[in-house]
Amino acid sequence: MIKSTVFVFLLVFSFAALADHHGGGKNFADVKAQAEANIDQRIANLQEAKTCISGAADKAALKACRQTLKSKQKSIKSARMGKKMDRMNKRMDKMKAKKEKMDAE
């Protein structure tokens, strides 16, 4: 009975430690907030496009509305990709430093 209790206790705390190590807690809240902000921005862009399309009088105006939406979405994507590249470069630098440290030992 004691062995099973200790086993369960260790198992629970190992999962808790693993969750904290892999971005649990505050980091999750930040990621969630950023995801919601991104969705809100996309919704705002789509609402503007809908208003533009509703007011379009001809084919050229409709095309201009679509191009405006496309350019806004493209700028959001490029900003997101820039952040992704920054994270990737940071991770690569960290890996290089770790490799250099291991090679030095």
C-alpha positions as CSV (number, residue, x, y, z in Angstrom):
1,M,0.0,0.0,0.0
2,I,2.8,2.4,0.9
3,K,4.7,1.6,-2.3
4,S,1.7,2.3,-4.5
5,T,1.0,5.6,-2.6
6,V,4.6,6.7,-3.1
7,F,4.5,5.7,-6.8
8,V,1.3,7.7,-7.4
9,F,2.7,10.7,-5.5
10,L,5.9,10.6,-7.6
11,L,4.0,10.2,-10.8
12,V,1.8,13.2,-10.1
13,F,4.7,15.4,-9.3
14,S,6.7,14.3,-12.2
15,F,3.8,15.3,-14.6
16,A,3.5,18.6,-12.8
17,A,7.2,19.3,-13.2
18,L,7.0,18.3,-16.9
19,A,4.1,20.6,-17.5
20,D,6.0,23.5,-15.9
21,H,9.1,22.7,-17.9
22,H,7.2,22.7,-21.2
23,G,5.5,26.0,-21.0
24,G,2.7,25.6,-18.4
25,G,1.4,28.4,-16.3
26,K,2.0,32.0,-17.2
27,N,3.5,31.2,-20.6
28,F,0.3,29.5,-21.6
29,A,-1.7,32.6,-20.6
30,D,0.5,34.8,-22.8
31,V,0.2,32.4,-25.8
32,K,-3.6,32.3,-25.3
33,A,-3.9,36.1,-25.2
34,Q,-1.7,36.5,-28.3
35,A,-3.9,33.9,-30.2
36,E,-7.0,35.8,-29.2
37,A,-5.5,39.1,-30.3
38,N,-4.5,37.6,-33.7
39,I,-8.1,36.3,-34.2
40,D,-9.6,39.7,-33.2
41,Q,-7.3,41.4,-35.8
42,R,-8.4,38.9,-38.5
43,I,-12.0,39.4,-37.7
44,A,-11.6,43.2,-37.8
45,N,-9.9,42.9,-41.3
46,L,-12.8,40.7,-42.5
47,Q,-15.4,43.1,-41.2
48,E,-13.7,46.0,-43.1
49,A,-13.5,43.9,-46.2
50,K,-17.2,43.0,-45.9
51,T,-18.1,46.7,-45.5
52,C,-16.0,47.5,-48.5
53,I,-17.5,44.7,-50.6
54,S,-21.0,45.8,-49.6
55,G,-20.3,49.3,-50.9
56,A,-18.6,48.3,-54.1
57,A,-20.3,49.5,-57.1
58,D,-18.4,47.7,-59.8
59,K,-15.9,45.0,-60.5
60,A,-12.9,47.2,-60.0
61,A,-14.0,48.3,-56.6
62,L,-14.6,44.7,-55.6
63,K,-11.1,43.8,-56.8
64,A,-9.7,46.7,-54.8
65,C,-11.5,45.5,-51.6
66,R,-10.0,42.0,-52.1
67,Q,-6.5,43.4,-52.7
68,T,-6.7,45.5,-49.6
69,L,-7.8,42.5,-47.5
70,K,-5.0,40.4,-49.0
71,S,-2.3,43.0,-48.2
72,K,-3.5,43.4,-44.6
73,Q,-3.5,39.6,-44.1
74,K,-0.1,39.4,-45.7
75,S,1.4,42.0,-43.4
76,I,0.0,40.1,-40.4
77,K,1.5,36.9,-41.7
78,S,4.9,38.5,-42.3
79,A,4.9,39.9,-38.7
80,R,4.0,36.5,-37.4
81,M,6.8,34.9,-39.5
82,G,9.3,37.5,-38.3
83,K,8.5,36.6,-34.7
84,K,8.8,32.9,-35.6
85,M,12.2,33.5,-37.2
86,D,13.4,35.4,-34.1
87,R,12.3,32.5,-31.8
88,M,14.0,30.0,-34.1
89,N,17.3,32.0,-34.2
90,K,17.2,32.3,-30.5
91,R,16.7,28.6,-30.1
92,M,19.6,27.9,-32.6
93,D,21.9,30.2,-30.7
94,K,21.1,28.4,-27.5
95,M,21.8,25.1,-29.1
96,K,25.1,26.3,-30.5
97,A,26.1,27.6,-27.1
98,K,25.2,24.3,-25.6
99,K,27.2,22.4,-28.2
100,E,30.2,24.6,-27.7
101,K,30.0,24.1,-24.0
102,M,29.8,20.3,-24.5
103,D,32.8,20.4,-27.0
104,A,34.8,22.4,-24.5
105,E,34.3,19.8,-21.7
